[in-house]
Amino acid sequence: MKNLFVLLASYFMIVASVNAQSKPGTAKHYIFPQVALLNGDHSVSGQVQLTAGIQKKAWMFGFGTAIDYYKIRTVPVFVDLRYAFGKSSNYFSYVNLGTNIVWALESQYTAHYVIGIPSKDKFNNGLYTDIGIGYAFRGEKKTRLLISIGYSIKKISSNYQEAVYREFPPYIIEYRDRKLDYTLNRLVLRLGVRL
């Protein structure tokens, strides 16, 4: 996990330094720090996201990561594809596709007891998708305020072992492996800036 953060931080710093040195007429580089509110059937939660990439005409392609606190904390790592349109290219649509790396809080584990000994869930990574539209308000120089609305799906799963006590002869304990699949559908309201 630490190596992943170092790799992504290095990528964002390279994009920022190249962006500062880019010449007019060439592909532009961008960095989008953003915050989001996520709302689904669980509760309203938050997300902090950082995306960086290059822009060629109306198309933008980049990579991003986030910390997503909805139901179970995860770190989505994804590819970001955007298209700017409208008279001044202020409107945009976006698609994010990647994976969720589970980074659950201690309170998000469920304790299951096997012969009086607690065992915790074992979470598995899953798919992350996000699609939406937005508007970029013009600001000073290259900085723009971004607002977008979208729909996101976060998938993860957990495995645990369950003890089943029989109430009839033979009075034995059976152990069964259980798996829970989470498909978390959320509406996303995101606010950020383009640097």
Buried (B, 14 or more C-beta within 10 A) or exposed (E): EEEEEEEBEEBBEEBBEBBEEEEEEEBBBBBBBBEBBBBBEBEEBEBBBBBBBBBEEEEBEBBBBBBBBBBBBBBBBBBBBBBBEEEEEBBBBBBBBBBBBBBBEEEBBEEBEEEEEEBBBEBBBBBBBBBBEBBBEEEEEEEBEBEBEBEBBBBBBBEBEEBEEEEEEEEEEEEEEEEEEBEBEBBBBBEBBBB
